[in-house]
Amino acid sequence: MLHTSDNVPFLQTPEENFATISDFPYEPQFVDINGLRMSYVDEGPRNAPVVLMVHGMPTWSYLYRHMIATFLAAGFRCVAPDHIGFGRSDKVTDSSWYNIARHSANLRQLVESLDLSNITLVVQDWGGPTGLAQYATMPHRFSRLVILNTWLHHKEYEYSPGILQWIEQNKPGGIFRDNIPEKFNWGTLMAMSTQRVAPQDSLFAYLTGGTPTFPADALAVKNAYDAPFEGLGEAGVTGPRKFPLSIPVHDAEAGNAIAQEQHFAIVNSTSLPVHFVWGINDNVFTREWGMKWHSLIPHSTWHEVEGAHFLQDTHGNEIAAHVLSHM
């Protein structure tokens, strides 16, 4: 059912979509963003140090499930929001509503409404530009930065072939935008991207009219990442559609390019502890780029993971344990 708030049309995902997810027991909380519900997980003692975990595309707070469990066991308060358009948050159906400045402002409203402080910030993918914007504009609230595979736009940044290909694949007429059968969805992409199912058994099977096969663990992950969009149709995935087209090399205004460059300089001059944790098999944000960024912050640490782009999903316990070893 289509809703409207302040002339903004949006859909809401039925809560029953999430009923069968067995490894994410956290109840959603909601903050009001101009009449829209922004969902977030908030677990652990309210007076404990905070770990704020920010996701990218096409994921949601479920991506951090293993890390949340490990940090909670260590006594931390864990906050993991869902960007509007993702997870349990409302799904705005107007593509022009989405841009990186707005996503960043929404996160700021969440941080301020919860009055979070002593924050360890964990970011990956689009969580980098949106999450690091919080440190750049409210540095007094943060105590540590943990940077996974991500980036901040700046003039010297060389966009990898993987990023440029991703933009082309998601433009109108691109393979992920128009040329893959409807049944191939974000959950299938995540099962494939986390190497739980081979491309020939998933994507290629769809393309050739076959029937994909998923091992049990891949099917569980597929269903969890499908849950936010199940039954909402094309209008319900407007948010994920817009993220690839907001990469500044494609659209500087939607990507908040000027602010990203400013934030890059602020992050690089920080005196806070900074830990780079990098999945070295990522063709989007490569090891070479991660090492270069690490070198620009001389006191930062570097830890490699034999993982790809979504390393929280596959190596969450290892990442959290590594971060805890520095805290």
C-alpha positions in Angstrom: 0.0 0.0 0.0 1.4 3.4 -1.0 1.6 6.0 1.7 2.3 9.7 1.5 4.0 12.1 4.0 4.8 15.7 3.2 4.0 14.8 -0.4 6.7 12.1 -0.4 5.3 8.7 -1.5 6.6 5.6 0.2 5.9 2.0 0.9 6.3 0.0 4.2 7.6 -3.5 4.3 5.3 -5.9 6.2 6.9 -7.0 9.4 6.0 -10.6 8.6 8.6 -10.5 5.8 11.2 -10.7 8.6 9.5 -13.5 10.6 11.6 -16.4 9.3 15.0 -14.8 9.8 16.5 -16.9 12.6 19.9 -15.3 13.1 18.8 -11.7 13.7 16.8 -11.5 16.9 17.0 -7.8 17.4 13.8 -5.8 17.7 13.6 -2.7 15.4 13.4 0.8 16.8 12.2 3.7 14.7 13.1 7.4 14.5 10.8 9.9 12.6 12.5 11.6 9.6 10.0 14.1 8.4 7.1 11.6 8.6 9.2 8.7 7.4 10.2 5.8 9.6 13.9 5.1 9.8 14.6 1.8 11.5 17.6 0.9 13.6 18.8 -1.7 16.0 19.8 -0.5 19.5 21.0 -3.2 21.8 23.1 -3.2 24.9 23.5 -1.0 28.0 22.5 2.6 27.3 25.5 3.9 29.3 28.0 1.7 27.5 30.4 2.8 24.8 28.6 2.8 21.4 29.5 0.9 18.3 27.6 2.6 15.4 27.6 0.4 12.2 26.5 1.9 8.9 25.6 -0.3 5.9 25.6 0.4 2.1 23.9 -1.1 -0.9 21.9 -3.3 -1.2 22.1 -4.4 2.4 20.6 -3.5 5.8 21.6 -3.8 9.5 21.4 -7.6 9.1 24.8 -7.3 7.4 26.3 -6.6 10.9 24.6 -9.5 12.7 27.8 -11.3 13.6 29.6 -8.2 14.7 26.6 -7.0 16.8 26.6 -10.3 18.7 30.4 -10.1 19.4 30.3 -6.5 20.5 27.2 -7.1 22.8 29.0 -10.0 24.4 31.9 -7.6 25.2 29.5 -5.1 26.9 29.1 -2.5 24.2 25.9 -0.7 23.0 25.3 -1.5 19.4 23.4 0.8 17.0 22.9 -0.3 13.4 20.5 1.8 11.3 18.8 1.0 8.0 19.0 3.8 5.5 15.6 4.9 4.3 14.8 2.7 1.3 16.4 -0.3 3.0 15.8 -2.9 5.7 12.8 -2.1 7.9 12.9 1.6 7.0 10.2 3.1 4.8 10.8 2.9 1.0 10.4 6.2 -0.7 9.3 5.6 -4.3 10.5 8.9 -5.8 14.0 8.4 -7.1 14.7 12.2 -7.0 14.3 12.1 -3.2 17.4 10.0 -2.7 20.9 11.6 -2.6 23.9 11.2 -0.4 23.5 14.5 1.4 20.0 13.4 2.5 21.1 10.0 3.6 23.9 11.7 5.7 21.4 14.1 7.2 19.1 11.3 8.1 21.9 9.6 10.0 22.8 12.8 11.8 19.2 13.1 13.0 19.4 9.5 14.3 22.7 10.2 16.1 21.4 13.4 17.6 18.0 12.0 18.6 19.7 9.2 20.5 22.4 11.7 21.8 25.1 9.1 21.1 28.7 9.7 22.3 31.9 7.8 22.8 31.2 6.2 19.4 33.3 3.6 17.6 32.2 4.1 14.0 32.2 1.1 11.6 31.6 1.9 7.9 31.6 0.0 4.6 30.4 0.7 1.1 28.0 3.7 1.1 28.3 3.6 4.9 31.7 5.3 4.3 30.4 8.6 2.7 27.3 8.7 4.9 28.9 7.5 8.1 32.2 9.4 8.0 30.1 12.5 7.4 29.0 12.1 11.0 32.5 12.2 12.3 33.5 15.1 10.0 30.5 17.2 11.2 30.3 16.1 14.8 33.8 14.9 15.8 33.1 15.4 19.6 30.8 12.4 19.5 33.4 9.9 18.3 36.3 8.0 19.8 37.4 5.6 17.1 37.0 4.9 13.4 36.9 1.5 11.8 37.0 1.7 8.0 36.1 -1.4 5.9 36.0 -1.5 2.1 34.7 2.0 1.2 35.9 5.3 -0.1 35.4 9.1 0.1 35.4 10.9 -3.2 38.2 13.4 -3.9 39.9 14.7 -7.0 42.8 12.2 -6.9 40.6 9.2 -6.4 40.9 6.7 -9.3 37.6 4.8 -9.7 38.3 1.1 -10.2 37.0 -0.8 -13.3 34.7 -2.6 -10.8 33.0 0.6 -9.8 32.7 1.9 -13.4 31.3 -1.4 -14.5 28.8 -1.3 -11.6 27.5 2.1 -12.7 27.1 0.8 -16.3 25.3 -2.3 -15.1 22.8 -0.2 -13.1 22.0 2.4 -15.7 18.8 2.1 -17.7 19.5 -0.7 -20.1 22.2 -2.2 -17.9 22.3 -5.8 -17.0 21.2 -5.4 -13.4 18.7 -2.7 -14.2 16.7 -4.1 -17.1 18.2 -7.3 -18.5 18.0 -9.8 -15.6 14.7 -11.7 -15.0 12.6 -10.3 -12.2 13.3 -13.3 -10.0 17.0 -12.4 -9.8 16.9 -10.0 -6.8 19.1 -8.5 -4.2 19.2 -11.6 -2.1 20.5 -13.7 -5.0 23.2 -11.0 -5.6 24.2 -11.1 -1.9 24.4 -15.0 -1.9 26.5 -14.8 -5.0 28.7 -11.9 -3.8 29.4 -13.6 -0.5 30.5 -16.7 -2.4 27.8 -18.9 -0.9 26.6 -19.8 -4.4 28.4 -19.9 -7.7 27.4 -17.5 -10.5 26.7 -20.4 -12.8 24.2 -21.8 -10.3 22.4 -18.5 -9.7 22.8 -15.5 -12.1 23.6 -17.6 -15.1 20.8 -20.0 -14.4 18.3 -17.1 -14.4 19.8 -15.7 -17.6 19.5 -19.0 -19.4 16.0 -19.8 -18.2 17.1 -22.5 -15.8 16.3 -23.0 -12.2 18.9 -21.8 -9.7 20.1 -24.0 -6.8 21.0 -22.7 -3.4 22.7 -24.6 -0.6 20.8 -24.1 2.8 23.1 -21.4 4.1 23.0 -19.5 0.8 19.2 -19.7 0.8 18.9 -18.3 4.3 21.1 -15.4 3.4 19.2 -14.8 0.2 15.9 -14.7 2.0 17.2 -12.3 4.6 18.4 -9.8 2.1 15.3 -10.2 0.0 13.0 -9.6 3.0 13.0 -5.8 2.9 11.8 -5.7 -0.7 9.6 -8.8 -1.0 6.2 -8.0 -2.5 6.9 -4.3 -3.0 7.6 -4.5 -6.7 9.9 -2.2 -8.7 8.8 0.8 -6.7 10.0 -0.7 -3.5 13.6 -0.9 -4.8 13.9 2.7 -5.7 16.5 3.3 -3.0 18.9 0.5 -4.1 18.5 1.6 -7.8 19.6 5.2 -7.0 22.8 4.4 -5.0 24.9 3.2 -8.0 23.8 6.3 -10.0 24.9 8.5 -7.1 28.5 7.7 -7.3 30.2 11.1 -7.8 32.1 10.1 -10.9 28.6 9.6 -12.5 26.6 12.3 -10.7 28.7 14.7 -8.5 25.6 16.5 -7.1 23.7 13.4 -6.1 26.9 12.0 -4.7 27.6 15.0 -2.5 31.1 15.2 -4.1 32.2 18.5 -2.7 31.3 17.5 0.9 32.9 14.1 0.5 36.2 15.7 -0.5 36.0 18.0 2.6 35.3 15.0 4.8 38.2 13.1 3.3 40.6 15.8 4.4 39.0 15.9 7.9 39.2 12.1 8.4 42.8 12.0 7.2 43.8 14.6 9.8 42.1 12.9 12.7 44.0 12.1 15.9 41.5 9.4 16.8 42.5 5.7 16.5 41.7 4.5 13.0 41.6 0.9 12.0 41.4 -0.2 8.4 40.0 -3.7 8.0 40.0 -4.7 4.3 38.6 -7.6 2.3 41.5 -8.0 -0.1 39.5 -9.9 -2.8 37.3 -6.9 -3.6 37.4 -5.7 -7.2 35.4 -2.5 -6.2 37.5 -1.1 -3.4 40.8 -2.8 -4.0 43.6 -3.6 -1.6 45.8 -1.1 -3.4 43.3 1.7 -2.7 42.8 0.6 0.9 46.6 0.6 1.5 46.9 4.0 -0.1 44.3 5.4 2.2 45.9 3.8 5.2 49.2 5.4 4.3 47.6 8.9 4.5 46.8 8.4 8.2 50.2 7.5 9.6 48.9 6.3 13.0 46.2 4.0 11.5 46.4 0.2 11.7 45.9 -2.2 8.8 44.3 -5.7 9.0 43.6 -7.8 5.9 40.7 -10.3 5.6 40.6 -13.0 3.0 37.1 -11.8 2.0 35.5 -9.8 -0.7 33.3 -6.7 -0.7 30.8 -7.7 2.0 33.3 -8.8 4.6 31.1 -8.1 7.6 28.7 -10.9 6.4 31.4 -13.5 5.9 34.0 -12.4 8.5 32.0 -10.4 11.1 33.3 -12.3 14.2 36.9 -12.0 13.1 36.5 -8.2 12.4 34.8 -7.5 15.7 37.4 -9.5 17.6 40.2 -7.6 15.8 38.6 -4.2 16.7 38.1 -5.3 20.3 41.8 -6.2 20.5 42.6 -2.5 20.0 40.0 -1.1 22.4 
